[in-house]
Amino acid sequence: MKGDIPVLMVEGNNLAEAWEKSVVSVYQQGCDMRTEYDKPDDPPSKDSTMTIVLHDPLAEPMIHKSLPCGLEDLQEYVL
């Protein structure tokens, strides 16, 4: 059926690795979808259902160096 949201799965040794793989997977295999956040000239957003398997969930690094928010936002999240 056209327009189905794909179900994707990635595996990683730690959270940072799995997060990066999930972003790449959605970019490459996710479906295009317009959202209320898209401006008229923006390309469509990407969407999928994602299963992430962590082999060692407490392993470092837990935070990816390309975290989309800043360190201040991360500190607020931790608090």
mmCIF file of the N, C-alpha and C atoms, coordinates in Angstrom:
data_MODEL
# 
_entry.id   MODEL 
# 
loop_
_atom_site.group_PDB 
_atom_site.id 
_atom_site.type_symbol 
_atom_site.label_atom_id 
_atom_site.label_alt_id 
_atom_site.label_comp_id 
_atom_site.label_asym_id 
_atom_site.label_entity_id 
_atom_site.label_seq_id 
_atom_site.pdbx_PDB_ins_code 
_atom_site.Cartn_x 
_atom_site.Cartn_y 
_atom_site.Cartn_z 
_atom_site.occupancy 
_atom_site.B_iso_or_equiv 
_atom_site.pdbx_formal_charge 
_atom_site.auth_seq_id 
_atom_site.auth_comp_id 
_atom_site.auth_asym_id 
_atom_site.auth_atom_id 
_atom_site.pdbx_PDB_model_num 
ATOM 1   N N  . MET A 1 1  ? 0.838  -1.183 0.000  1.00 0.00 ? 1  MET A N  1 
ATOM 2   C CA . MET A 1 1  ? 0.000  0.000  0.000  1.00 0.00 ? 1  MET A CA 1 
ATOM 3   C C  . MET A 1 1  ? 0.880  1.243  0.000  1.00 0.00 ? 1  MET A C  1 
ATOM 4   N N  . LYS A 1 2  ? 0.557  2.174  -0.865 1.00 0.00 ? 2  LYS A N  1 
ATOM 5   C CA . LYS A 1 2  ? 1.336  3.404  -0.962 1.00 0.00 ? 2  LYS A CA 1 
ATOM 6   C C  . LYS A 1 2  ? 1.146  4.241  0.303  1.00 0.00 ? 2  LYS A C  1 
ATOM 7   N N  . GLY A 1 3  ? 2.252  4.833  0.798  1.00 0.00 ? 3  GLY A N  1 
ATOM 8   C CA . GLY A 1 3  ? 2.179  5.697  1.956  1.00 0.00 ? 3  GLY A CA 1 
ATOM 9   C C  . GLY A 1 3  ? 2.380  4.981  3.274  1.00 0.00 ? 3  GLY A C  1 
ATOM 10  N N  . ASP A 1 4  ? 2.641  3.676  3.243  1.00 0.00 ? 4  ASP A N  1 
ATOM 11  C CA . ASP A 1 4  ? 2.888  2.962  4.493  1.00 0.00 ? 4  ASP A CA 1 
ATOM 12  C C  . ASP A 1 4  ? 4.164  3.466  5.146  1.00 0.00 ? 4  ASP A C  1 
ATOM 13  N N  . ILE A 1 5  ? 4.145  3.563  6.462  1.00 0.00 ? 5  ILE A N  1 
ATOM 14  C CA . ILE A 1 5  ? 5.335  3.962  7.208  1.00 0.00 ? 5  ILE A CA 1 
ATOM 15  C C  . ILE A 1 5  ? 6.189  2.721  7.418  1.00 0.00 ? 5  ILE A C  1 
ATOM 16  N N  . PRO A 1 6  ? 7.461  2.735  6.995  1.00 0.00 ? 6  PRO A N  1 
ATOM 17  C CA . PRO A 1 6  ? 8.300  1.547  7.124  1.00 0.00 ? 6  PRO A CA 1 
ATOM 18  C C  . PRO A 1 6  ? 8.677  1.265  8.580  1.00 0.00 ? 6  PRO A C  1 
ATOM 19  N N  . VAL A 1 7  ? 8.912  -0.005 8.867  1.00 0.00 ? 7  VAL A N  1 
ATOM 20  C CA . VAL A 1 7  ? 9.408  -0.427 10.169 1.00 0.00 ? 7  VAL A CA 1 
ATOM 21  C C  . VAL A 1 7  ? 10.884 -0.773 9.976  1.00 0.00 ? 7  VAL A C  1 
ATOM 22  N N  . LEU A 1 8  ? 11.762 -0.019 10.639 1.00 0.00 ? 8  LEU A N  1 
ATOM 23  C CA . LEU A 1 8  ? 13.201 -0.185 10.480 1.00 0.00 ? 8  LEU A CA 1 
ATOM 24  C C  . LEU A 1 8  ? 13.807 -0.707 11.773 1.00 0.00 ? 8  LEU A C  1 
ATOM 25  N N  . MET A 1 9  ? 14.985 -1.320 11.651 1.00 0.00 ? 9  MET A N  1 
ATOM 26  C CA . MET A 1 9  ? 15.692 -1.814 12.835 1.00 0.00 ? 9  MET A CA 1 
ATOM 27  C C  . MET A 1 9  ? 17.182 -1.566 12.665 1.00 0.00 ? 9  MET A C  1 
ATOM 28  N N  . VAL A 1 10 ? 17.815 -1.103 13.731 1.00 0.00 ? 10 VAL A N  1 
ATOM 29  C CA . VAL A 1 10 ? 19.264 -0.937 13.744 1.00 0.00 ? 10 VAL A CA 1 
ATOM 30  C C  . VAL A 1 10 ? 19.802 -1.547 15.031 1.00 0.00 ? 10 VAL A C  1 
ATOM 31  N N  . GLU A 1 11 ? 21.076 -1.908 14.992 1.00 0.00 ? 11 GLU A N  1 
ATOM 32  C CA . GLU A 1 11 ? 21.776 -2.422 16.165 1.00 0.00 ? 11 GLU A CA 1 
ATOM 33  C C  . GLU A 1 11 ? 23.031 -1.606 16.378 1.00 0.00 ? 11 GLU A C  1 
ATOM 34  N N  . GLY A 1 12 ? 23.426 -1.474 17.633 1.00 0.00 ? 12 GLY A N  1 
ATOM 35  C CA . GLY A 1 12 ? 24.656 -0.772 17.947 1.00 0.00 ? 12 GLY A CA 1 
ATOM 36  C C  . GLY A 1 12 ? 25.227 -1.257 19.262 1.00 0.00 ? 12 GLY A C  1 
ATOM 37  N N  . ASN A 1 13 ? 26.519 -1.063 19.430 1.00 0.00 ? 13 ASN A N  1 
ATOM 38  C CA . ASN A 1 13 ? 27.163 -1.469 20.676 1.00 0.00 ? 13 ASN A CA 1 
ATOM 39  C C  . ASN A 1 13 ? 26.828 -0.515 21.811 1.00 0.00 ? 13 ASN A C  1 
ATOM 40  N N  . ASN A 1 14 ? 26.629 0.773  21.490 1.00 0.00 ? 14 ASN A N  1 
ATOM 41  C CA . ASN A 1 14 ? 26.305 1.768  22.521 1.00 0.00 ? 14 ASN A CA 1 
ATOM 42  C C  . ASN A 1 14 ? 25.241 2.707  21.972 1.00 0.00 ? 14 ASN A C  1 
ATOM 43  N N  . LEU A 1 15 ? 24.747 3.572  22.828 1.00 0.00 ? 15 LEU A N  1 
ATOM 44  C CA . LEU A 1 15 ? 23.657 4.458  22.458 1.00 0.00 ? 15 LEU A CA 1 
ATOM 45  C C  . LEU A 1 15 ? 24.036 5.421  21.332 1.00 0.00 ? 15 LEU A C  1 
ATOM 46  N N  . ALA A 1 16 ? 25.220 5.983  21.389 1.00 0.00 ? 16 ALA A N  1 
ATOM 47  C CA . ALA A 1 16 ? 25.642 6.944  20.359 1.00 0.00 ? 16 ALA A CA 1 
ATOM 48  C C  . ALA A 1 16 ? 25.719 6.285  18.979 1.00 0.00 ? 16 ALA A C  1 
ATOM 49  N N  . GLU A 1 17 ? 26.283 5.090  18.928 1.00 0.00 ? 17 GLU A N  1 
ATOM 50  C CA . GLU A 1 17 ? 26.402 4.375  17.653 1.00 0.00 ? 17 GLU A CA 1 
ATOM 51  C C  . GLU A 1 17 ? 25.021 4.026  17.095 1.00 0.00 ? 17 GLU A C  1 
ATOM 52  N N  . ALA A 1 18 ? 24.150 3.524  17.953 1.00 0.00 ? 18 ALA A N  1 
ATOM 53  C CA . ALA A 1 18 ? 22.813 3.142  17.505 1.00 0.00 ? 18 ALA A CA 1 
ATOM 54  C C  . ALA A 1 18 ? 22.004 4.363  17.068 1.00 0.00 ? 18 ALA A C  1 
ATOM 55  N N  . TRP A 1 19 ? 22.145 5.487  17.783 1.00 0.00 ? 19 TRP A N  1 
ATOM 56  C CA . TRP A 1 19 ? 21.431 6.703  17.397 1.00 0.00 ? 19 TRP A CA 1 
ATOM 57  C C  . TRP A 1 19 ? 21.856 7.151  15.996 1.00 0.00 ? 19 TRP A C  1 
ATOM 58  N N  . GLU A 1 20 ? 23.168 7.159  15.748 1.00 0.00 ? 20 GLU A N  1 
ATOM 59  C CA . GLU A 1 20 ? 23.660 7.568  14.422 1.00 0.00 ? 20 GLU A CA 1 
ATOM 60  C C  . GLU A 1 20 ? 23.116 6.648  13.335 1.00 0.00 ? 20 GLU A C  1 
ATOM 61  N N  . LYS A 1 21 ? 23.166 5.349  13.580 1.00 0.00 ? 21 LYS A N  1 
ATOM 62  C CA . LYS A 1 21 ? 22.641 4.401  12.595 1.00 0.00 ? 21 LYS A CA 1 
ATOM 63  C C  . LYS A 1 21 ? 21.150 4.610  12.355 1.00 0.00 ? 21 LYS A C  1 
ATOM 64  N N  . SER A 1 22 ? 20.415 4.957  13.406 1.00 0.00 ? 22 SER A N  1 
ATOM 65  C CA . SER A 1 22 ? 18.976 5.160  13.237 1.00 0.00 ? 22 SER A CA 1 
ATOM 66  C C  . SER A 1 22 ? 18.684 6.392  12.386 1.00 0.00 ? 22 SER A C  1 
ATOM 67  N N  . VAL A 1 23 ? 19.451 7.457  12.577 1.00 0.00 ? 23 VAL A N  1 
ATOM 68  C CA . VAL A 1 23 ? 19.257 8.674  11.783 1.00 0.00 ? 23 VAL A CA 1 
ATOM 69  C C  . VAL A 1 23 ? 19.545 8.386  10.308 1.00 0.00 ? 23 VAL A C  1 
ATOM 70  N N  . VAL A 1 24 ? 20.627 7.688  10.035 1.00 0.00 ? 24 VAL A N  1 
ATOM 71  C CA . VAL A 1 24 ? 20.979 7.344  8.648  1.00 0.00 ? 24 VAL A CA 1 
ATOM 72  C C  . VAL A 1 24 ? 19.911 6.438  8.038  1.00 0.00 ? 24 VAL A C  1 
ATOM 73  N N  . SER A 1 25 ? 19.448 5.473  8.805  1.00 0.00 ? 25 SER A N  1 
ATOM 74  C CA . SER A 1 25 ? 18.439 4.537  8.314  1.00 0.00 ? 25 SER A CA 1 
ATOM 75  C C  . SER A 1 25 ? 17.141 5.246  7.946  1.00 0.00 ? 25 SER A C  1 
ATOM 76  N N  . VAL A 1 26 ? 16.677 6.159  8.809  1.00 0.00 ? 26 VAL A N  1 
ATOM 77  C CA . VAL A 1 26 ? 15.453 6.902  8.500  1.00 0.00 ? 26 VAL A CA 1 
ATOM 78  C C  . VAL A 1 26 ? 15.661 7.788  7.282  1.00 0.00 ? 26 VAL A C  1 
ATOM 79  N N  . TYR A 1 27 ? 16.824 8.410  7.173  1.00 0.00 ? 27 TYR A N  1 
ATOM 80  C CA . TYR A 1 27 ? 17.104 9.268  6.021  1.00 0.00 ? 27 TYR A CA 1 
ATOM 81  C C  . TYR A 1 27 ? 17.073 8.462  4.719  1.00 0.00 ? 27 TYR A C  1 
ATOM 82  N N  . GLN A 1 28 ? 17.663 7.270  4.748  1.00 0.00 ? 28 GLN A N  1 
ATOM 83  C CA . GLN A 1 28 ? 17.765 6.460  3.531  1.00 0.00 ? 28 GLN A CA 1 
ATOM 84  C C  . GLN A 1 28 ? 16.489 5.678  3.221  1.00 0.00 ? 28 GLN A C  1 
ATOM 85  N N  . GLN A 1 29 ? 15.787 5.200  4.255  1.00 0.00 ? 29 GLN A N  1 
ATOM 86  C CA . GLN A 1 29 ? 14.683 4.278  4.022  1.00 0.00 ? 29 GLN A CA 1 
ATOM 87  C C  . GLN A 1 29 ? 13.329 4.774  4.538  1.00 0.00 ? 29 GLN A C  1 
ATOM 88  N N  . GLY A 1 30 ? 13.319 5.892  5.236  1.00 0.00 ? 30 GLY A N  1 
ATOM 89  C CA . GLY A 1 30 ? 12.056 6.412  5.758  1.00 0.00 ? 30 GLY A CA 1 
ATOM 90  C C  . GLY A 1 30 ? 11.187 6.968  4.650  1.00 0.00 ? 30 GLY A C  1 
ATOM 91  N N  . CYS A 1 31 ? 9.903  7.100  4.946  1.00 0.00 ? 31 CYS A N  1 
ATOM 92  C CA . CYS A 1 31 ? 8.993  7.640  3.940  1.00 0.00 ? 31 CYS A CA 1 
ATOM 93  C C  . CYS A 1 31 ? 8.933  9.162  4.067  1.00 0.00 ? 31 CYS A C  1 
ATOM 94  N N  . ASP A 1 32 ? 8.664  9.813  2.949  1.00 0.00 ? 32 ASP A N  1 
ATOM 95  C CA . ASP A 1 32 ? 8.500  11.261 2.939  1.00 0.00 ? 32 ASP A CA 1 
ATOM 96  C C  . ASP A 1 32 ? 7.132  11.602 3.512  1.00 0.00 ? 32 ASP A C  1 
ATOM 97  N N  . MET A 1 33 ? 7.111  12.613 4.380  1.00 0.00 ? 33 MET A N  1 
ATOM 98  C CA . MET A 1 33 ? 5.857  12.996 5.010  1.00 0.00 ? 33 MET A CA 1 
ATOM 99  C C  . MET A 1 33 ? 5.890  14.482 5.328  1.00 0.00 ? 33 MET A C  1 
ATOM 100 N N  . ARG A 1 34 ? 4.863  15.179 4.950  1.00 0.00 ? 34 ARG A N  1 
ATOM 101 C CA . ARG A 1 34 ? 4.733  16.599 5.295  1.00 0.00 ? 34 ARG A CA 1 
ATOM 102 C C  . ARG A 1 34 ? 4.225  16.690 6.730  1.00 0.00 ? 34 ARG A C  1 
ATOM 103 N N  . THR A 1 35 ? 4.723  17.681 7.460  1.00 0.00 ? 35 THR A N  1 
ATOM 104 C CA . THR A 1 35 ? 4.259  17.899 8.835  1.00 0.00 ? 35 THR A CA 1 
ATOM 105 C C  . THR A 1 35 ? 3.858  19.361 9.003  1.00 0.00 ? 35 THR A C  1 
ATOM 106 N N  . GLU A 1 36 ? 3.255  19.647 10.131 1.00 0.00 ? 36 GLU A N  1 
ATOM 107 C CA . GLU A 1 36 ? 2.865  21.033 10.397 1.00 0.00 ? 36 GLU A CA 1 
ATOM 108 C C  . GLU A 1 36 ? 4.073  21.927 10.630 1.00 0.00 ? 36 GLU A C  1 
ATOM 109 N N  . TYR A 1 37 ? 5.252  21.322 10.838 1.00 0.00 ? 37 TYR A N  1 
ATOM 110 C CA . TYR A 1 37 ? 6.484  22.091 11.060 1.00 0.00 ? 37 TYR A CA 1 
ATOM 111 C C  . TYR A 1 37 ? 7.182  22.461 9.755  1.00 0.00 ? 37 TYR A C  1 
ATOM 112 N N  . ASP A 1 38 ? 6.834  21.787 8.664  1.00 0.00 ? 38 ASP A N  1 
ATOM 113 C CA . ASP A 1 38 ? 7.463  22.059 7.375  1.00 0.00 ? 38 ASP A CA 1 
ATOM 114 C C  . ASP A 1 38 ? 6.957  23.372 6.803  1.00 0.00 ? 38 ASP A C  1 
ATOM 115 N N  . LYS A 1 39 ? 7.904  24.199 6.366  1.00 0.00 ? 39 LYS A N  1 
ATOM 116 C CA . LYS A 1 39 ? 7.550  25.425 5.662  1.00 0.00 ? 39 LYS A CA 1 
ATOM 117 C C  . LYS A 1 39 ? 7.239  25.044 4.212  1.00 0.00 ? 39 LYS A C  1 
ATOM 118 N N  . PRO A 1 40 ? 6.528  25.898 3.472  1.00 0.00 ? 40 PRO A N  1 
ATOM 119 C CA . PRO A 1 40 ? 6.152  25.537 2.097  1.00 0.00 ? 40 PRO A CA 1 
ATOM 120 C C  . PRO A 1 40 ? 7.327  25.140 1.200  1.00 0.00 ? 40 PRO A C  1 
ATOM 121 N N  . ASP A 1 41 ? 8.492  25.757 1.386  1.00 0.00 ? 41 ASP A N  1 
ATOM 122 C CA . ASP A 1 41 ? 9.638  25.448 0.519  1.00 0.00 ? 41 ASP A CA 1 
ATOM 123 C C  . ASP A 1 41 ? 10.536 24.341 1.077  1.00 0.00 ? 41 ASP A C  1 
ATOM 124 N N  . ASP A 1 42 ? 10.244 23.833 2.271  1.00 0.00 ? 42 ASP A N  1 
ATOM 125 C CA . ASP A 1 42 ? 11.050 22.762 2.868  1.00 0.00 ? 42 ASP A CA 1 
ATOM 126 C C  . ASP A 1 42 ? 10.797 21.439 2.157  1.00 0.00 ? 42 ASP A C  1 
ATOM 127 N N  . PRO A 1 43 ? 11.830 20.606 2.079  1.00 0.00 ? 43 PRO A N  1 
ATOM 128 C CA . PRO A 1 43 ? 11.573 19.242 1.603  1.00 0.00 ? 43 PRO A CA 1 
ATOM 129 C C  . PRO A 1 43 ? 10.736 18.509 2.646  1.00 0.00 ? 43 PRO A C  1 
ATOM 130 N N  . PRO A 1 44 ? 10.039 17.446 2.258  1.00 0.00 ? 44 PRO A N  1 
ATOM 131 C CA . PRO A 1 44 ? 9.236  16.723 3.240  1.00 0.00 ? 44 PRO A CA 1 
ATOM 132 C C  . PRO A 1 44 ? 10.114 16.123 4.343  1.00 0.00 ? 44 PRO A C  1 
ATOM 133 N N  . SER A 1 45 ? 9.531  15.968 5.502  1.00 0.00 ? 45 SER A N  1 
ATOM 134 C CA . SER A 1 45 ? 10.219 15.294 6.602  1.00 0.00 ? 45 SER A CA 1 
ATOM 135 C C  . SER A 1 45 ? 10.276 13.793 6.316  1.00 0.00 ? 45 SER A C  1 
ATOM 136 N N  . LYS A 1 46 ? 11.038 13.072 7.118  1.00 0.00 ? 46 LYS A N  1 
ATOM 137 C CA . LYS A 1 46 ? 11.136 11.611 6.986  1.00 0.00 ? 46 LYS A CA 1 
ATOM 138 C C  . LYS A 1 46 ? 10.475 10.980 8.201  1.00 0.00 ? 46 LYS A C  1 
ATOM 139 N N  . ASP A 1 47 ? 9.866  9.807  8.008  1.00 0.00 ? 47 ASP A N  1 
ATOM 140 C CA . ASP A 1 47 ? 9.206  9.126  9.109  1.00 0.00 ? 47 ASP A CA 1 
ATOM 141 C C  . ASP A 1 47 ? 9.415  7.630  8.994  1.00 0.00 ? 47 ASP A C  1 
ATOM 142 N N  . SER A 1 48 ? 9.403  6.959  10.129 1.00 0.00 ? 48 SER A N  1 
ATOM 143 C CA . SER A 1 48 ? 9.447  5.496  10.194 1.00 0.00 ? 48 SER A CA 1 
ATOM 144 C C  . SER A 1 48 ? 9.105  5.075  11.606 1.00 0.00 ? 48 SER A C  1 
ATOM 145 N N  . THR A 1 49 ? 8.862  3.806  11.766 1.00 0.00 ? 49 THR A N  1 
ATOM 146 C CA . THR A 1 49 ? 8.845  3.190  13.078 1.00 0.00 ? 49 THR A CA 1 
ATOM 147 C C  . THR A 1 49 ? 10.223 2.572  13.242 1.00 0.00 ? 49 THR A C  1 
ATOM 148 N N  . MET A 1 50 ? 10.851 2.733  14.408 1.00 0.00 ? 50 MET A N  1 
ATOM 149 C CA . MET A 1 50 ? 12.236 2.292  14.576 1.00 0.00 ? 50 MET A CA 1 
ATOM 150 C C  . MET A 1 50 ? 12.375 1.392  15.793 1.00 0.00 ? 50 MET A C  1 
ATOM 151 N N  . THR A 1 51 ? 13.032 0.260  15.591 1.00 0.00 ? 51 THR A N  1 
ATOM 152 C CA . THR A 1 51 ? 13.454 -0.600 16.691 1.00 0.00 ? 51 THR A CA 1 
ATOM 153 C C  . THR A 1 51 ? 14.964 -0.470 16.795 1.00 0.00 ? 51 THR A C  1 
ATOM 154 N N  . ILE A 1 52 ? 15.461 -0.156 18.002 1.00 0.00 ? 52 ILE A N  1 
ATOM 155 C CA . ILE A 1 52 ? 16.892 0.002  18.228 1.00 0.00 ? 52 ILE A CA 1 
ATOM 156 C C  . ILE A 1 52 ? 17.337 -1.034 19.254 1.00 0.00 ? 52 ILE A C  1 
ATOM 157 N N  . VAL A 1 53 ? 18.323 -1.832 18.875 1.00 0.00 ? 53 VAL A N  1 
ATOM 158 C CA . VAL A 1 53 ? 18.879 -2.850 19.768 1.00 0.00 ? 53 VAL A CA 1 
ATOM 159 C C  . VAL A 1 53 ? 20.249 -2.382 20.234 1.00 0.00 ? 53 VAL A C  1 
ATOM 160 N N  . LEU A 1 54 ? 20.426 -2.290 21.554 1.00 0.00 ? 54 LEU A N  1 
ATOM 161 C CA . LEU A 1 54 ? 21.719 -1.912 22.138 1.00 0.00 ? 54 LEU A CA 1 
ATOM 162 C C  . LEU A 1 54 ? 22.357 -3.150 22.750 1.00 0.00 ? 54 LEU A C  1 
ATOM 163 N N  . HIS A 1 55 ? 23.562 -3.473 22.314 1.00 0.00 ? 55 HIS A N  1 
ATOM 164 C CA . HIS A 1 55 ? 24.258 -4.647 22.840 1.00 0.00 ? 55 HIS A CA 1 
ATOM 165 C C  . HIS A 1 55 ? 24.880 -4.376 24.204 1.00 0.00 ? 55 HIS A C  1 
ATOM 166 N N  . ASP A 1 56 ? 25.293 -3.144 24.437 1.00 0.00 ? 56 ASP A N  1 
ATOM 167 C CA . ASP A 1 56 ? 25.869 -2.773 25.734 1.00 0.00 ? 56 ASP A CA 1 
ATOM 168 C C  . ASP A 1 56 ? 25.343 -1.382 26.097 1.00 0.00 ? 56 ASP A C  1 
ATOM 169 N N  . PRO A 1 57 ? 24.111 -1.294 26.616 1.00 0.00 ? 57 PRO A N  1 
ATOM 170 C CA . PRO A 1 57 ? 23.459 0.001  26.798 1.00 0.00 ? 57 PRO A CA 1 
ATOM 171 C C  . PRO A 1 57 ? 24.154 0.962  27.754 1.00 0.00 ? 57 PRO A C  1 
ATOM 172 N N  . LEU A 1 58 ? 25.010 0.470  28.633 1.00 0.00 ? 58 LEU A N  1 
ATOM 173 C CA . LEU A 1 58 ? 25.703 1.358  29.569 1.00 0.00 ? 58 LEU A CA 1 
ATOM 174 C C  . LEU A 1 58 ? 27.097 1.751  29.091 1.00 0.00 ? 58 LEU A C  1 
ATOM 175 N N  . ALA A 1 59 ? 27.481 1.291  27.901 1.00 0.00 ? 59 ALA A N  1 
ATOM 176 C CA . ALA A 1 59 ? 28.808 1.591  27.365 1.00 0.00 ? 59 ALA A CA 1 
ATOM 177 C C  . ALA A 1 59 ? 28.889 3.051  26.914 1.00 0.00 ? 59 ALA A C  1 
ATOM 178 N N  . GLU A 1 60 ? 30.060 3.613  27.049 1.00 0.00 ? 60 GLU A N  1 
ATOM 179 C CA . GLU A 1 60 ? 30.324 4.964  26.549 1.00 0.00 ? 60 GLU A CA 1 
ATOM 180 C C  . GLU A 1 60 ? 30.756 4.872  25.090 1.00 0.00 ? 60 GLU A C  1 
ATOM 181 N N  . PRO A 1 61 ? 30.509 5.859  24.287 1.00 0.00 ? 61 PRO A N  1 
ATOM 182 C CA . PRO A 1 61 ? 29.826 7.100  24.625 1.00 0.00 ? 61 PRO A CA 1 
ATOM 183 C C  . PRO A 1 61 ? 28.310 6.912  24.619 1.00 0.00 ? 61 PRO A C  1 
ATOM 184 N N  . MET A 1 62 ? 27.668 7.567  25.531 1.00 0.00 ? 62 MET A N  1 
ATOM 185 C CA . MET A 1 62 ? 26.210 7.550  25.571 1.00 0.00 ? 62 MET A CA 1 
ATOM 186 C C  . MET A 1 62 ? 25.622 8.729  24.799 1.00 0.00 ? 62 MET A C  1 
ATOM 187 N N  . ILE A 1 63 ? 26.435 9.749  24.563 1.00 0.00 ? 63 ILE A N  1 
ATOM 188 C CA . ILE A 1 63 ? 25.977 10.942 23.852 1.00 0.00 ? 63 ILE A CA 1 
ATOM 189 C C  . ILE A 1 63 ? 26.798 11.094 22.581 1.00 0.00 ? 63 ILE A C  1 
ATOM 190 N N  . HIS A 1 64 ? 26.127 11.244 21.475 1.00 0.00 ? 64 HIS A N  1 
ATOM 191 C CA . HIS A 1 64 ? 26.798 11.405 20.188 1.00 0.00 ? 64 HIS A CA 1 
ATOM 192 C C  . HIS A 1 64 ? 27.359 12.815 20.073 1.00 0.00 ? 64 HIS A C  1 
ATOM 193 N N  . LYS A 1 65 ? 28.526 12.938 19.455 1.00 0.00 ? 65 LYS A N  1 
ATOM 194 C CA . LYS A 1 65 ? 29.157 14.255 19.335 1.00 0.00 ? 65 LYS A CA 1 
ATOM 195 C C  . LYS A 1 65 ? 28.364 15.205 18.432 1.00 0.00 ? 65 LYS A C  1 
ATOM 196 N N  . SER A 1 66 ? 27.471 14.669 17.612 1.00 0.00 ? 66 SER A N  1 
ATOM 197 C CA . SER A 1 66 ? 26.641 15.500 16.740 1.00 0.00 ? 66 SER A CA 1 
ATOM 198 C C  . SER A 1 66 ? 25.226 15.658 17.284 1.00 0.00 ? 66 SER A C  1 
ATOM 199 N N  . LEU A 1 67 ? 25.079 15.635 18.581 1.00 0.00 ? 67 LEU A N  1 
ATOM 200 C CA . LEU A 1 67 ? 23.785 15.838 19.215 1.00 0.00 ? 67 LEU A CA 1 
ATOM 201 C C  . LEU A 1 67 ? 23.150 17.104 18.655 1.00 0.00 ? 67 LEU A C  1 
ATOM 202 N N  . PRO A 1 68 ? 21.891 17.025 18.178 1.00 0.00 ? 68 PRO A N  1 
ATOM 203 C CA . PRO A 1 68 ? 21.310 18.195 17.498 1.00 0.00 ? 68 PRO A CA 1 
ATOM 204 C C  . PRO A 1 68 ? 21.059 19.398 18.401 1.00 0.00 ? 68 PRO A C  1 
ATOM 205 N N  . CYS A 1 69 ? 20.995 19.207 19.702 1.00 0.00 ? 69 CYS A N  1 
ATOM 206 C CA . CYS A 1 69 ? 20.831 20.354 20.594 1.00 0.00 ? 69 CYS A CA 1 
ATOM 207 C C  . CYS A 1 69 ? 22.203 20.689 21.193 1.00 0.00 ? 69 CYS A C  1 
ATOM 208 N N  . GLY A 1 70 ? 22.271 21.767 21.911 1.00 0.00 ? 70 GLY A N  1 
ATOM 209 C CA . GLY A 1 70 ? 23.535 22.170 22.516 1.00 0.00 ? 70 GLY A CA 1 
ATOM 210 C C  . GLY A 1 70 ? 23.741 21.537 23.876 1.00 0.00 ? 70 GLY A C  1 
ATOM 211 N N  . LEU A 1 71 ? 24.912 21.765 24.449 1.00 0.00 ? 71 LEU A N  1 
ATOM 212 C CA . LEU A 1 71 ? 25.227 21.206 25.757 1.00 0.00 ? 71 LEU A CA 1 
ATOM 213 C C  . LEU A 1 71 ? 24.333 21.778 26.851 1.00 0.00 ? 71 LEU A C  1 
ATOM 214 N N  . GLU A 1 72 ? 23.902 23.025 26.702 1.00 0.00 ? 72 GLU A N  1 
ATOM 215 C CA . GLU A 1 72 ? 22.994 23.601 27.689 1.00 0.00 ? 72 GLU A CA 1 
ATOM 216 C C  . GLU A 1 72 ? 21.666 22.849 27.706 1.00 0.00 ? 72 GLU A C  1 
ATOM 217 N N  . ASP A 1 73 ? 21.154 22.518 26.516 1.00 0.00 ? 73 ASP A N  1 
ATOM 218 C CA . ASP A 1 73 ? 19.923 21.748 26.430 1.00 0.00 ? 73 ASP A CA 1 
ATOM 219 C C  . ASP A 1 73 ? 20.097 20.365 27.029 1.00 0.00 ? 73 ASP A C  1 
ATOM 220 N N  . LEU A 1 74 ? 21.249 19.769 26.815 1.00 0.00 ? 74 LEU A N  1 
ATOM 221 C CA . LEU A 1 74 ? 21.523 18.456 27.366 1.00 0.00 ? 74 LEU A CA 1 
ATOM 222 C C  . LEU A 1 74 ? 21.577 18.525 28.896 1.00 0.00 ? 74 LEU A C  1 
ATOM 223 N N  . GLN A 1 75 ? 22.206 19.556 29.426 1.00 0.00 ? 75 GLN A N  1 
ATOM 224 C CA . GLN A 1 75 ? 22.287 19.716 30.874 1.00 0.00 ? 75 GLN A CA 1 
ATOM 225 C C  . GLN A 1 75 ? 20.879 19.881 31.463 1.00 0.00 ? 75 GLN A C  1 
ATOM 226 N N  . GLU A 1 76 ? 20.037 20.660 30.804 1.00 0.00 ? 76 GLU A N  1 
ATOM 227 C CA . GLU A 1 76 ? 18.663 20.822 31.266 1.00 0.00 ? 76 GLU A CA 1 
ATOM 228 C C  . GLU A 1 76 ? 17.909 19.496 31.238 1.00 0.00 ? 76 GLU A C  1 
ATOM 229 N N  . TYR A 1 77 ? 18.129 18.699 30.192 1.00 0.00 ? 77 TYR A N  1 
ATOM 230 C CA . TYR A 1 77 ? 17.495 17.390 30.091 1.00 0.00 ? 77 TYR A CA 1 
ATOM 231 C C  . TYR A 1 77 ? 17.936 16.475 31.242 1.00 0.00 ? 77 TYR A C  1 
ATOM 232 N N  . VAL A 1 78 ? 19.223 16.488 31.538 1.00 0.00 ? 78 VAL A N  1 
ATOM 233 C CA . VAL A 1 78 ? 19.765 15.645 32.625 1.00 0.00 ? 78 VAL A CA 1 
ATOM 234 C C  . VAL A 1 78 ? 19.140 16.032 33.957 1.00 0.00 ? 78 VAL A C  1 
ATOM 235 N N  . LEU A 1 79 ? 19.012 17.341 34.191 1.00 0.00 ? 79 LEU A N  1 
ATOM 236 C CA . LEU A 1 79 ? 18.418 17.802 35.451 1.00 0.00 ? 79 LEU A CA 1 
ATOM 237 C C  . LEU A 1 79 ? 16.962 17.411 35.541 1.00 0.00 ? 79 LEU A C  1 
# 
